[in-house]
Amino acid sequence: MTTSSRPKRLGFFTRLLDEGSAAERYRLATEQIVHAERYGFDSAWVAQHHFHEAEGGLPSPFVFLAQVAARTSRIRLGTGIITLPLENPVRVAEDAAVLDLLSDGRLEIGVGTGGTPSSFTAFGLDSANRSEIYERHLATVRDAWAGKPLEGGDTLYPSAPHLNGRVWQATFSTWGGARAGRAGDGLMLSRTQPRPKEAPQASLAEIQHPIIDAYLEALPEGAEPRIVASRSLFVADDREKALRLAEKGLRRVVDGFAAKGHVIPGNSLADILAALDTHVGTAADVIESLSRDTTLPRVTDLVFQVHSVDPPHADILRSIELIATDVAPALGWQSAAPRSEKRVALVR
């Protein structure tokens, strides 16, 4: 089994689900990303979700990331993901090119077919055609960035051919993994996904290893693998507090996951944590839990999110600190962020 020998990059992911108005969600998520940069995280990712505020709070990731770019200076800014079938691909290419300039080249572009079926109706589309639309839109985005003439003969301004090397494709399937590999793109793995009917007790790693295998097998010779593993992770100084917040958050959403195909074997918190692949506790607890995830040694990027625990903002900030100082180093991450040197002055 192929593993990654390179130092891992550490990411923070948010679906902008803090309690409060949309404006409050954006303010708090911005603070969390600024805090992640301060603690050395390498990247921050935001999800796009239309219409359903309980599932995701952000329909316009490029707009949001533009203001985050103004508040940060080093951390890379990614979309995780743009639901590409629902977007005008030329506008995606344009907005990404502008944002990359505004952020001094820090943009990473995750794309996928996602989105709830009803969202497609609002955009005048049929969810059943999402894969075909996705392929067509992604080709248009790539051509625009490459400087090829668009329909009618115009070409993209500002040009951004370099962005074709920063595409990440999200998928639940080996077929999608192979597609990302053939294109030389990065691969984005989900924090959880329903188990197949023939293997209801399969671990998340057992589902994702074949996706990674398909990706690596299809990757062109010489292309550098880029594999993100997103994981639900909430760390606190006190185990009981972590579990109490997790129980509150997870019981709020467990029925929704079950409706999407997740099999919840029982009603205990342990059953729900296992079924939704959620790691909760002290730093030592989650290091032990994550050490059993055999996917992680194979990936280049570890990206952590607190969903669906969704603890209060102050606890998210503390979790970010504990991940950076205790958890991520134990999993092979080394901070590349420059540390400020202390200066000593003699005062008489």
Rosetta silent file (secondary structure, phi, psi, omega in degrees, C-alpha in Angstrom):
SEQUENCE: MTTSSRPKRLGFFTRLLDEGSAAERYRLATEQIVHAERYGFDSAWVAQHHFHEAEGGLPSPFVFLAQVAARTSRIRLGTGIITLPLENPVRVAEDAAVLDLLSDGRLEIGVGTGGTPSSFTAFGLDSANRSEIYERHLATVRDAWAGKPLEGGDTLYPSAPHLNGRVWQATFSTWGGARAGRAGDGLMLSRTQPRPKEAPQASLAEIQHPIIDAYLEALPEGAEPRIVASRSLFVADDREKALRLAEKGLRRVVDGFAAKGHVIPGNSLADILAALDTHVGTAADVIESLSRDTTLPRVTDLVFQVHSVDPPHADILRSIELIATDVAPALGWQSAAPRSEKRVALVR
SCORE:     score description
SCORE:     0.000 S_00000001
   1 L     0.000  126.656 -177.750    0.000    0.000    0.000 S_00000001
   2 L   -72.988  133.435  174.773    1.442    3.352   -1.079 S_00000001
   3 L  -120.979  161.675  179.609    1.949    5.921    1.662 S_00000001
   4 L   -93.518  124.824 -179.611    2.956    9.571    1.466 S_00000001
   5 L   -93.621   -5.974 -178.027    6.439   10.303    2.788 S_00000001
   6 L   -79.124  151.280  173.929    6.119   14.063    2.438 S_00000001
   7 L   -57.128  135.749 -176.442    5.352   16.277    5.436 S_00000001
   8 E   -79.026  150.095  172.531    1.607   16.642    5.655 S_00000001
   9 E   -95.990  148.095 -175.584   -0.218   19.921    5.243 S_00000001
  10 E  -113.139  130.005 -177.984   -2.837   20.870    7.821 S_00000001
  11 E  -126.554  154.111  173.580   -6.170   22.392    6.922 S_00000001
  12 E  -114.536  133.873 -175.854   -9.222   23.855    8.642 S_00000001
  13 E  -124.232  138.609  174.921  -12.609   23.331    7.010 S_00000001
  14 E  -138.936  142.559  170.956  -15.906   25.022    7.731 S_00000001
  15 L  -100.579   10.299  176.843  -19.423   24.774    6.395 S_00000001
  16 L    54.666   64.113 -176.433  -20.244   28.012    8.260 S_00000001
  17 L  -118.515   20.010  177.115  -22.790   26.503   10.635 S_00000001
  18 L   -61.754  150.987  178.011  -22.257   28.524   13.797 S_00000001
  19 L   -66.604  135.395  179.170  -25.447   29.486   15.595 S_00000001
  20 L   136.255 -177.655  178.823  -26.632   32.928   14.563 S_00000001
  21 L   -68.974  170.543  177.290  -27.598   34.950   11.523 S_00000001
  22 H   -59.912  -41.942  179.765  -25.820   34.520    8.211 S_00000001
  23 H   -61.590  -39.931  179.236  -23.773   37.652    8.911 S_00000001
  24 H   -67.129  -39.441  176.789  -22.764   36.275   12.307 S_00000001
  25 H   -58.952  -43.047 -177.961  -21.782   32.959   10.734 S_00000001
  26 H   -67.604  -38.650  179.361  -19.519   34.739    8.273 S_00000001
  27 H   -64.352  -45.538 -178.043  -17.939   36.833   11.024 S_00000001
  28 H   -68.699  -41.093  178.790  -17.212   33.838   13.237 S_00000001
  29 H   -63.091  -37.624  176.911  -15.908   31.671   10.406 S_00000001
  30 H   -61.987  -45.033  178.697  -13.557   34.476    9.399 S_00000001
  31 H   -61.242  -38.192  179.720  -12.241   34.680   12.954 S_00000001
  32 H   -65.494  -38.991  179.014  -11.721   30.907   12.995 S_00000001
  33 H   -69.221  -41.611  176.412   -9.690   31.030    9.777 S_00000001
  34 H   -59.679  -41.523  178.653   -7.596   33.940   11.070 S_00000001
  35 H   -64.566  -41.427  178.564   -7.015   31.915   14.257 S_00000001
  36 H   -61.949  -41.598  177.176   -6.022   28.852   12.211 S_00000001
  37 H   -61.726  -42.289 -178.919   -3.482   30.925   10.298 S_00000001
  38 H   -60.348  -32.613 -178.578   -2.104   32.250   13.578 S_00000001
  39 L   -94.892   13.567  169.081   -1.569   28.647   14.765 S_00000001
  40 L    92.752    2.705  178.245    0.228   27.636   11.592 S_00000001
  41 L   -55.711  145.059 -177.398   -2.498   25.862    9.607 S_00000001
  42 L   -86.927  -26.545 -175.467   -1.534   25.619    5.952 S_00000001
  43 E  -149.598  156.981  173.272   -4.996   25.925    4.409 S_00000001
  44 E  -132.965  136.113 -175.085   -8.607   26.882    5.064 S_00000001
  45 E  -125.801  140.161  176.482  -11.523   25.467    3.080 S_00000001
  46 E  -124.463  140.304  178.888  -15.142   26.600    2.850 S_00000001
  47 L   -86.583  154.909  172.012  -18.081   24.615    1.552 S_00000001
  48 L  -108.908  130.997  176.460  -20.708   25.924   -0.831 S_00000001
  49 L  -147.987  130.173 -178.821  -24.325   25.140   -0.103 S_00000001
  50 L   -95.186  137.887  161.750  -27.455   26.654   -1.567 S_00000001
  51 L    77.936  -38.677 -168.967  -30.758   27.311    0.235 S_00000001
  52 L  -103.093   97.696 -171.474  -30.600   24.975    3.300 S_00000001
  53 L   -65.432  -22.242  179.225  -29.135   26.896    6.233 S_00000001
  54 L   -78.700  -15.281 -178.336  -28.993   23.821    8.483 S_00000001
  55 L  -101.922  -28.301 -179.694  -26.704   22.018    6.010 S_00000001
  56 L  -173.611  141.859 -170.854  -24.412   24.837    4.980 S_00000001
  57 L  -104.223   12.312 -170.014  -24.353   28.580    5.388 S_00000001
  58 L  -138.606  108.421  173.870  -22.551   29.802    2.294 S_00000001
  59 L   -87.594  -14.364 -171.321  -23.786   29.953   -1.325 S_00000001
  60 L  -127.360   75.278 -174.798  -21.000   32.328   -2.495 S_00000001
  61 H   -64.308  -34.246 -179.199  -17.554   31.047   -1.479 S_00000001
  62 H   -64.753  -39.168  178.551  -15.553   33.353   -3.770 S_00000001
  63 H   -63.876  -46.790 -178.934  -17.164   36.433   -2.208 S_00000001
  64 H   -62.445  -45.856 -176.206  -16.518   35.140    1.303 S_00000001
  65 H   -68.369  -24.676  177.469  -12.920   34.138    0.598 S_00000001
  66 H   -63.258  -41.111  178.909  -12.169   37.535   -0.907 S_00000001
  67 H   -76.376  -28.593  173.451  -12.782   39.200    2.442 S_00000001
  68 H   -65.796  -38.374  179.486  -10.871   36.437    4.249 S_00000001
  69 H   -58.483  -35.119 -179.601   -7.934   37.108    1.917 S_00000001
  70 H   -73.017  -18.850 -178.213   -7.898   40.697    3.146 S_00000001
  71 H   -99.342   -6.717 -176.723   -7.701   39.500    6.776 S_00000001
  72 L  -128.721  170.300 -177.983   -4.951   36.903    6.236 S_00000001
  73 L  -135.706  -19.836 -173.009   -1.550   36.819    4.570 S_00000001
  74 L  -125.303  -41.774 -171.917   -0.227   33.267    4.370 S_00000001
  75 L   -61.677  138.441  179.279   -2.865   30.577    4.748 S_00000001
  76 E   -78.788  148.047 -171.742   -4.077   29.059    1.471 S_00000001
  77 E  -118.620  120.955 -174.214   -7.774   29.511    0.728 S_00000001
  78 E  -126.036  154.687  171.995   -9.783   26.703   -0.810 S_00000001
  79 E   -97.899  128.879 -176.285  -13.284   25.885   -1.953 S_00000001
  80 E  -135.015   57.743   25.844  -14.440   22.563   -0.610 S_00000001
  81 E  -143.319  171.577  161.745  -16.325   22.478   -2.888 S_00000001
  82 E   -82.597  124.373  176.491  -17.806   24.568   -5.707 S_00000001
  83 E   -79.590   86.021 -165.893  -20.922   22.667   -6.798 S_00000001
  84 H   -60.624  -33.940  178.984  -19.927   23.097  -10.403 S_00000001
  85 H   -61.834  -24.281 -177.203  -23.097   21.843  -12.143 S_00000001
  86 H   -90.603    1.406 -174.294  -25.027   24.716  -10.533 S_00000001
  87 L  -113.294  153.435  167.629  -22.594   27.407  -11.646 S_00000001
  88 L   -74.806  118.045 -172.161  -21.903   29.258  -14.882 S_00000001
  89 H   -65.692  -31.091  178.294  -18.439   27.867  -15.670 S_00000001
  90 H   -67.677  -40.020  177.346  -17.149   31.032  -17.314 S_00000001
  91 H   -66.627  -36.568  175.178  -18.065   33.043  -14.214 S_00000001
  92 H   -59.920  -45.568  179.870  -16.350   30.430  -12.021 S_00000001
  93 H   -61.865  -42.423 -179.507  -13.207   30.821  -14.129 S_00000001
  94 H   -66.663  -49.583 -177.244  -13.416   34.626  -13.921 S_00000001
  95 H   -62.491  -39.884  178.868  -14.151   34.819  -10.189 S_00000001
  96 H   -64.429  -40.631 -179.596  -11.383   32.350   -9.378 S_00000001
  97 H   -63.566  -42.329  179.932   -8.877   34.327  -11.464 S_00000001
  98 H   -67.553  -45.818 -179.419   -9.761   37.585   -9.696 S_00000001
  99 H   -62.281  -38.406  179.454   -9.719   36.021   -6.225 S_00000001
 100 H   -63.058  -38.077  176.603   -6.355   34.408   -6.861 S_00000001
 101 H   -66.957  -44.116 -178.772   -4.900   37.815   -7.709 S_00000001
 102 H   -64.777  -27.562 -177.352   -6.489   39.463   -4.665 S_00000001
 103 L   -99.102   12.810 -179.327   -5.111   36.727   -2.394 S_00000001
 104 L    57.983   43.152  172.967   -1.577   36.835   -3.845 S_00000001
 105 L    77.308   29.276 -176.659   -1.882   33.388   -5.417 S_00000001
 106 L  -102.164    9.960 -173.833   -3.334   31.541   -2.405 S_00000001
 107 E   -85.449  134.358  169.174   -6.433   30.025   -4.027 S_00000001
 108 E  -118.572  140.061 -171.315   -7.085   26.268   -4.212 S_00000001
 109 E  -120.378  100.818  173.061  -10.170   25.184   -6.154 S_00000001
 110 E   -88.300  135.531 -179.844  -12.135   22.150   -5.047 S_00000001
 111 E  -132.463  157.827  178.649  -15.009   21.154   -7.323 S_00000001
 112 E  -167.851  175.648 -178.099  -17.636   18.438   -7.256 S_00000001
 113 L   -90.252   -0.700 -167.038  -21.053   17.344   -8.417 S_00000001
 114 L   -53.187 -169.387 -176.704  -22.626   17.845   -4.946 S_00000001
 115 L   105.844  140.617  178.652  -25.737   19.660   -3.867 S_00000001
 116 L   -70.552  148.905 -175.932  -29.074   18.373   -2.748 S_00000001
 117 H   -54.397  -38.594 -177.542  -31.401   17.304   -5.587 S_00000001
 118 H   -65.099  -26.574  179.268  -33.936   20.043   -4.898 S_00000001
 119 H   -64.294  -31.778 -179.819  -31.258   22.702   -5.408 S_00000001
 120 H   -65.256  -36.683 -179.593  -30.915   21.652   -9.029 S_00000001
 121 H   -60.669  -42.195 -179.436  -34.588   22.405   -9.658 S_00000001
 122 H   -62.378  -26.860  178.904  -34.155   25.995   -8.505 S_00000001
 123 L   -94.514    9.726  178.662  -31.403   26.433  -11.096 S_00000001
 124 L    74.797   25.456 -176.110  -33.557   24.951  -13.839 S_00000001
 125 L  -123.043  162.708  176.391  -31.595   21.701  -13.924 S_00000001
 126 L  -104.734  123.829 -178.607  -32.286   17.999  -13.353 S_00000001
 127 H   -57.188  -28.609 -178.945  -30.180   16.398  -10.619 S_00000001
 128 H   -63.175  -20.443 -177.570  -30.075   13.194  -12.670 S_00000001
 129 H   -98.850   12.246 -170.528  -27.865   15.005  -15.203 S_00000001
 130 H   -60.645  -39.220 -177.585  -25.375   16.338  -12.655 S_00000001
 131 H   -66.111  -42.994 -179.715  -22.417   14.214  -13.772 S_00000001
 132 H   -65.109  -42.087  179.015  -22.791   15.140  -17.437 S_00000001
 133 H   -65.338  -42.010 -179.950  -23.156   18.856  -16.574 S_00000001
 134 H   -57.911  -48.357 -179.028  -20.185   18.662  -14.215 S_00000001
 135 H   -59.677  -44.070 -177.415  -17.905   17.203  -16.891 S_00000001
 136 H   -67.223  -43.360 -179.124  -18.961   19.852  -19.411 S_00000001
 137 H   -67.544  -39.764  179.899  -18.591   22.757  -16.981 S_00000001
 138 H   -64.248  -38.687  177.329  -15.197   21.579  -15.718 S_00000001
 139 H   -62.790  -39.874  178.947  -13.936   21.370  -19.312 S_00000001
 140 H   -65.460  -42.654  178.324  -15.105   24.943  -19.926 S_00000001
 141 H   -61.011  -46.367 -179.559  -13.382   26.194  -16.766 S_00000001
 142 H   -61.314  -45.137 -179.503  -10.145   24.467  -17.732 S_00000001
 143 H   -62.347  -40.872 -179.817  -10.260   25.844  -21.295 S_00000001
 144 H   -62.414  -46.522  178.629  -10.932   29.362  -20.012 S_00000001
 145 H   -63.990  -34.139 -178.466   -7.971   29.243  -17.634 S_00000001
 146 H   -74.087   -8.347  178.712   -5.787   27.793  -20.385 S_00000001
 147 L    87.022   11.414  178.858   -6.541   30.835  -22.548 S_00000001
 148 L   -73.480  149.836  178.906   -8.467   28.933  -25.206 S_00000001
 149 L   -61.506  134.048  174.964  -11.154   30.895  -27.098 S_00000001
 150 L   -82.799  172.076  177.702  -14.576   30.667  -25.483 S_00000001
 151 L   -58.298  124.964 -175.297  -17.761   30.300  -27.483 S_00000001
 152 L   101.776  -14.686  172.070  -17.939   33.491  -29.542 S_00000001
 153 L   103.097  -11.456  179.337  -14.165   33.909  -29.640 S_00000001
 154 L   -72.249  158.889  173.757  -13.421   35.841  -26.455 S_00000001
 155 L  -124.317  159.941 -172.488  -10.699   34.742  -24.050 S_00000001
 156 L   -68.568  137.089  169.676  -10.536   35.063  -20.283 S_00000001
 157 L  -135.462  129.194   -2.183   -9.277   38.233  -18.629 S_00000001
 158 L   -72.547  150.689  179.224   -7.417   38.191  -16.324 S_00000001
 159 L   -72.323  152.740 -176.845   -5.683   35.078  -17.605 S_00000001
 160 L  -154.119   56.595 -177.708   -4.976   32.340  -15.088 S_00000001
 161 H   -62.200  -26.868 -179.088   -3.380   29.275  -16.699 S_00000001
 162 H   -65.013  -23.691 -176.811   -1.694   28.363  -13.401 S_00000001
 163 H   -67.500  -21.011  176.671   -5.075   27.603  -11.786 S_00000001
 164 H   -63.964  -17.528  176.123   -5.344   24.390  -13.817 S_00000001
 165 H   -92.263    6.309 -179.123   -2.664   23.037  -11.503 S_00000001
 166 L  -124.987   25.218  178.429   -4.722   23.761   -8.377 S_00000001
 167 E   -87.654  137.258  174.914   -7.930   21.849   -9.085 S_00000001
 168 E  -124.474  134.050  179.427   -9.155   19.281   -6.555 S_00000001
 169 E  -110.363  127.858  177.919  -12.003   16.895   -7.332 S_00000001
 170 E   -90.596  141.894  179.860  -14.262   15.579   -4.568 S_00000001
 171 L  -158.802  156.419  171.963  -15.752   12.132   -4.900 S_00000001
 172 L  -104.026   -2.722 -165.791  -17.338    9.194   -3.061 S_00000001
 173 L  -126.894  158.499  174.041  -16.402    6.644   -5.744 S_00000001
 174 H   -65.872  -34.667  177.929  -13.472    4.808   -7.306 S_00000001
 175 H   -61.452  -43.400  177.665  -14.710    6.047  -10.659 S_00000001
 176 H   -67.149  -35.572  176.250  -14.415    9.631   -9.434 S_00000001
 177 H   -61.798  -43.259  178.494  -10.982    8.900   -7.977 S_00000001
 178 H   -64.954  -38.047  178.643   -9.787    7.652  -11.357 S_00000001
 179 H   -61.600  -45.337  177.959  -11.259   10.724  -13.037 S_00000001
 180 H   -64.063  -39.383 -179.901   -9.319   13.056  -10.720 S_00000001
 181 H   -64.924  -47.717 -179.401   -6.171   11.011  -11.243 S_00000001
 182 H   -56.778  -35.031 -178.634   -6.368   11.002  -15.044 S_00000001
 183 H   -80.444   -9.699 -176.213   -6.681   14.792  -14.994 S_00000001
 184 L    74.222   18.531 -179.946   -3.680   15.172  -12.679 S_00000001
 185 L   -85.684  172.708  170.879   -5.912   16.949  -10.166 S_00000001
 186 E   -79.211  159.720  179.771   -5.981   16.646   -6.407 S_00000001
 187 E  -112.554  130.475  178.219   -8.345   14.151   -4.744 S_00000001
 188 E  -112.197  119.807  179.896  -10.742   15.225   -1.982 S_00000001
 189 E  -101.609  141.176 -175.245  -12.040   12.524    0.380 S_00000001
 190 L   -76.360  157.209  177.120  -15.136   13.060    2.490 S_00000001
 191 L   -70.095  -25.258  177.644  -15.258   13.136    6.300 S_00000001
 192 L  -161.858  161.303  173.443  -17.919   10.404    6.214 S_00000001
 193 L  -162.393  154.493 -179.735  -20.082    8.611    3.703 S_00000001
 194 L   -60.030  146.185  177.796  -22.804    5.946    3.720 S_00000001
 195 L   -80.216  147.853  176.605  -21.593    2.356    3.792 S_00000001
 196 L   -66.889  151.392 -177.293  -22.330    0.120    0.821 S_00000001
 197 L   -59.226  -33.624 -177.982  -25.209   -2.338    1.302 S_00000001
 198 L   -78.499   -9.516 -179.651  -22.864   -5.289    0.873 S_00000001
 199 L  -143.837   66.575 -174.788  -20.543   -3.987    3.642 S_00000001
 200 L   -66.274  -19.571 -179.450  -22.619   -2.094    6.229 S_00000001
 201 L  -100.472    9.307 -177.877  -19.901   -2.434    8.893 S_00000001
 202 L   -62.860  145.070  174.528  -17.038   -1.234    6.689 S_00000001
 203 L   -78.869  163.493  177.285  -14.764    1.411    8.128 S_00000001
 204 H   -61.244  -38.253  179.373  -14.334    4.732    6.361 S_00000001
 205 H   -63.310  -40.224 -179.796  -10.762    3.723    5.556 S_00000001
 206 H   -64.260  -28.915  176.643  -11.929    0.483    3.925 S_00000001
 207 H   -78.020  -36.558 -171.286  -14.199    2.549    1.662 S_00000001
 208 H   -89.139  -21.596  176.998  -11.593    5.174    0.828 S_00000001
 209 H   -57.274  -46.553  179.101   -8.540    2.982    0.175 S_00000001
 210 H   -62.893  -30.298  177.500   -9.942    1.781   -3.192 S_00000001
 211 H   -66.871  -44.103  177.813  -10.650    5.411   -4.149 S_00000001
 212 H   -63.251  -42.946  179.009   -7.031    6.345   -3.395 S_00000001
 213 H   -58.168  -45.727 -179.273   -5.800    3.266   -5.291 S_00000001
 214 H   -63.885  -38.445  179.194   -7.857    4.236   -8.347 S_00000001
 215 H   -64.009  -50.748 -176.743   -6.578    7.812   -8.137 S_00000001
 216 H   -65.639  -36.635 -179.400   -2.913    6.840   -7.888 S_00000001
 217 H   -66.038  -34.280 -177.096   -3.214    4.237  -10.628 S_00000001
 218 H   -87.316  -14.173 -175.164   -4.708    6.781  -13.044 S_00000001
 219 L   -63.809  130.542  179.241   -2.345    9.626  -12.150 S_00000001
 220 L   -58.661  148.727 -179.949   -0.029   10.479  -15.100 S_00000001
 221 L   -59.229  131.573  179.289    3.599    9.511  -14.646 S_00000001
 222 L    91.882  -15.464  179.352    5.498   12.292  -12.925 S_00000001
 223 L   -73.524  138.203 -178.445    2.380   14.009  -11.577 S_00000001
 224 L   -81.712  123.000  178.069    2.576   14.817   -7.879 S_00000001
 225 L   -64.154  140.752  172.380   -0.234   13.176   -5.855 S_00000001
 226 L  -133.281  112.766 -175.454   -2.422   15.561   -3.881 S_00000001
 227 E  -130.969  117.919  174.742   -4.881   13.846   -1.538 S_00000001
 228 E   -96.085  130.469  168.113   -7.039   15.604    1.057 S_00000001
 229 E  -112.112  113.270  174.426   -8.623   13.603    3.858 S_00000001
 230 E   -87.761  139.653  178.703  -11.303   15.595    5.631 S_00000001
 231 E  -140.613  142.007  174.042  -12.200   14.398    9.103 S_00000001
 232 E   -78.623  122.759 -173.454  -14.710   15.464   11.758 S_00000001
 233 E  -148.710  125.204  173.612  -12.684   16.330   14.817 S_00000001
 234 E  -130.829  121.314 -177.347  -13.460   18.196   18.008 S_00000001
 235 E  -116.477  136.854  177.578  -10.795   18.475   20.706 S_00000001
 236 L  -137.249  164.696  177.337  -11.268   19.949   24.177 S_00000001
 237 L   -70.949  -25.828 -175.710   -9.248   20.114   27.368 S_00000001
 238 L  -119.508  124.961 -176.789  -11.948   18.129   29.152 S_00000001
 239 H   -63.476  -42.090 -177.613  -13.281   14.826   27.788 S_00000001
 240 H   -63.649  -39.728  177.550  -16.682   15.096   29.429 S_00000001
 241 H   -64.095  -43.527  179.689  -17.246   18.526   27.966 S_00000001
 242 H   -59.439  -45.252 -178.602  -16.238   17.330   24.510 S_00000001
 243 H   -68.900  -36.069  179.015  -18.634   14.394   24.680 S_00000001
 244 H   -63.742  -44.548  178.675  -21.457   16.541   26.051 S_00000001
 245 H   -67.977  -36.254  179.046  -21.168   19.003   23.166 S_00000001
 246 H   -65.146  -41.330 -178.837  -20.828   16.173   20.670 S_00000001
 247 H   -64.040  -41.181  178.935  -23.986   14.488   21.897 S_00000001
 248 H   -62.084  -46.624 -177.107  -25.933   17.732   21.592 S_00000001
 249 H   -70.979  -45.416 -173.945  -24.731   18.397   18.065 S_00000001
 250 H   -71.110  -36.967  179.760  -24.864   14.892   16.649 S_00000001
 251 H   -66.822  -22.162  178.474  -28.330   13.994   17.963 S_00000001
 252 H   -70.896  -25.925 -172.905  -29.600   17.102   16.186 S_00000001
 253 H  -118.606   -2.123 -171.404  -28.520   15.764   12.785 S_00000001
 254 H   -62.872  -36.377  179.300  -28.491   11.984   13.115 S_00000001
 255 H   -63.510  -37.311  178.829  -31.911   11.509   11.505 S_00000001
 256 H   -65.027  -40.379  176.985  -30.781   13.485    8.484 S_00000001
 257 H   -65.131  -41.532  178.957  -27.710   11.297    8.036 S_00000001
 258 H   -60.537  -38.049  179.454  -29.852    8.168    8.373 S_00000001
 259 H   -66.403  -23.683  179.853  -32.157    9.494    5.659 S_00000001
 260 L   -90.679    2.737  174.500  -29.122    9.844    3.369 S_00000001
 261 L   113.317   -1.945  176.550  -28.163    6.206    3.799 S_00000001
 262 L   -72.592  138.447  176.979  -26.015    6.072    6.915 S_00000001
 263 L   -98.770  115.437  179.400  -26.699    3.024    9.067 S_00000001
 264 L   -99.998  107.969 -170.646  -26.796    3.943   12.770 S_00000001
 265 L   -70.328  -19.678 -178.334  -26.456    0.611   14.625 S_00000001
 266 L  -158.373 -174.817 -175.618  -27.735    1.892   17.989 S_00000001
 267 L  -107.029    2.356 -179.925  -28.812    4.944   19.927 S_00000001
 268 L   -77.140  160.595  177.472  -25.786    5.425   22.157 S_00000001
 269 H   -61.682  -37.858  179.089  -23.369    8.300   21.580 S_00000001
 270 H   -61.097  -40.185  177.678  -20.646    5.762   20.809 S_00000001
 271 H   -61.022  -43.917 -176.761  -22.856    4.265   18.068 S_00000001
 272 H   -70.149  -42.496  178.276  -23.447    7.680   16.512 S_00000001
 273 H   -57.733  -43.671 -178.433  -19.796    8.736   16.739 S_00000001
 274 H   -69.175  -42.443 -176.566  -18.719    5.559   14.970 S_00000001
 275 H   -67.339  -30.735 -178.132  -21.434    5.686   12.317 S_00000001
 276 L  -103.605   11.277  173.402  -20.667    9.316   11.446 S_00000001
 277 L    53.867   49.238 -175.925  -16.864    8.908   11.684 S_00000001
 278 E  -111.179  130.491 -177.550  -16.522   11.643   14.293 S_00000001
 279 E  -107.294  120.534 -172.135  -13.456   11.934   16.539 S_00000001
 280 E  -139.587  141.179  173.456  -14.114   13.644   19.885 S_00000001
 281 E   146.021 -154.993  173.805  -12.302   14.028   23.196 S_00000001
 282 L   -77.013  173.268  178.365   -9.030   15.248   24.576 S_00000001
 283 H   -58.187  -42.885  179.788   -5.968   15.508   22.371 S_00000001
 284 H   -63.115  -39.888  179.336   -4.810   12.094   23.578 S_00000001
 285 H   -59.665  -49.168 -173.890   -8.254   10.611   22.853 S_00000001
 286 H   -76.897  -28.716  173.823   -8.403   11.806   19.264 S_00000001
 287 H   -62.485  -43.108  179.012   -4.768   10.979   18.529 S_00000001
 288 H   -65.286  -42.048 -179.247   -5.532    7.407   19.545 S_00000001
 289 H   -65.521  -46.452 -178.848   -8.750    7.388   17.526 S_00000001
 290 H   -69.455  -25.647  179.619   -7.186    8.888   14.407 S_00000001
 291 H   -65.791  -18.729  177.836   -4.197    6.539   14.630 S_00000001
 292 L   -87.725   -3.781  178.738   -6.594    3.699   13.732 S_00000001
 293 L   -87.536  100.876 -173.442   -7.584    5.470   10.499 S_00000001
 294 L   -75.582   -3.881  173.576   -5.330    3.763    7.953 S_00000001
 295 L   -70.797  -38.014 -167.055   -6.263    6.290    5.267 S_00000001
 296 H   -60.529  -38.131  177.826   -4.321    9.100    6.906 S_00000001
 297 H   -63.374  -14.923 -176.267   -0.751    7.847    6.256 S_00000001
 298 H   -93.224   -8.764 -171.652   -1.597    7.868    2.526 S_00000001
 299 L  -100.976  160.307  178.475   -2.768   11.472    2.239 S_00000001
 300 L   -97.311  -21.185 -175.063   -0.861   14.697    1.708 S_00000001
 301 E  -133.968  123.828  173.440   -3.352   17.017    3.430 S_00000001
 302 E  -100.430  120.424 -176.672   -5.215   16.538    6.724 S_00000001
 303 E  -122.482  120.985 -174.161   -8.249   18.813    6.861 S_00000001
 304 E  -110.050  140.393  175.562  -10.279   18.987   10.061 S_00000001
 305 E  -135.442  157.034 -178.042  -13.803   20.267   10.628 S_00000001
 306 L   -97.285    2.092 -179.192  -16.031   20.335   13.685 S_00000001
 307 L   -80.983  137.316   11.730  -19.227   19.448   11.837 S_00000001
 308 L  -104.282   21.682  174.314  -21.629   18.040   12.843 S_00000001
 309 L   -65.496  -45.806  176.876  -20.662   18.574   16.479 S_00000001
 310 L    51.202   59.222  178.453  -20.885   22.333   15.877 S_00000001
 311 L   -72.342  169.997  176.352  -19.629   23.471   19.284 S_00000001
 312 L   -59.828  157.276 -174.733  -19.714   27.130   20.360 S_00000001
 313 H   -53.560  -46.122 -177.165  -17.253   29.508   18.699 S_00000001
 314 H   -61.436  -35.465  179.491  -14.915   29.752   21.702 S_00000001
 315 H   -74.023  -30.077  174.478  -14.619   25.965   21.828 S_00000001
 316 H   -64.936  -43.932  178.715  -13.860   25.839   18.092 S_00000001
 317 H   -60.100  -42.644  179.062  -11.002   28.282   18.629 S_00000001
 318 H   -66.988  -37.454  177.909   -9.624   26.145   21.463 S_00000001
 319 H   -62.959  -40.171  176.911   -9.978   23.010   19.332 S_00000001
 320 H   -57.941  -43.934 -179.626   -7.959   24.708   16.573 S_00000001
 321 H   -62.890  -46.171 -177.233   -5.198   25.420   19.091 S_00000001
 322 H   -68.040  -33.751  175.909   -5.118   21.845   20.419 S_00000001
 323 H   -63.193  -45.989 -176.260   -5.090   20.397   16.907 S_00000001
 324 H   -69.236  -37.605 -173.748   -2.111   22.553   15.946 S_00000001
 325 H   -89.096  -30.260 -172.954   -0.118   22.035   19.124 S_00000001
 326 H  -120.432  -49.661 -169.458   -0.891   18.400   20.017 S_00000001
 327 H   -76.292  -55.545 -174.047   -2.914   16.395   17.497 S_00000001
 328 H   -61.724  -41.557  177.250   -1.511   17.260   14.078 S_00000001
 329 H   -59.077  -32.999  178.996    2.176   16.930   15.053 S_00000001
 330 H   -70.249  -16.077 -179.260    1.416   13.415   16.286 S_00000001
 331 L  -103.924    8.942  174.247    0.053   12.613   12.817 S_00000001
 332 L   103.537   10.001  179.508    3.113   13.830   10.916 S_00000001
 333 E   -91.519  138.929  172.845    2.437   17.539   10.471 S_00000001
 334 L  -125.718  127.765 -178.611    5.157   20.125   10.906 S_00000001
 335 L   -66.185  128.872  176.033    4.265   23.787   10.890 S_00000001
 336 L   -97.401   -1.125 -177.490    5.860   25.669    8.010 S_00000001
 337 L   -70.411  135.225  177.608    4.645   29.007    9.308 S_00000001
 338 L   -64.328  136.015  178.351    7.447   31.396   10.259 S_00000001
 339 L   -94.803  139.314  178.519    7.662   31.910   13.976 S_00000001
 340 L   -72.736  133.206 -179.692    8.142   35.386   15.340 S_00000001
 341 L   -87.242  137.942  177.572   11.487   35.779   17.093 S_00000001
 342 L   -75.183  139.813  177.428   11.565   37.336   20.515 S_00000001
 343 L  -114.291  140.823 -177.178   13.643   40.466   20.786 S_00000001
 344 L  -114.164  132.335  179.003   15.360   41.566   23.961 S_00000001
 345 L  -125.314  143.911  175.766   16.041   45.186   24.792 S_00000001
 346 L   -93.071  120.539 -178.513   18.017   46.690   27.629 S_00000001
 347 L  -116.097  122.491 -179.727   16.058   49.457   29.327 S_00000001
 348 L   -98.256    0.000    0.000   17.784   51.680   31.815 S_00000001
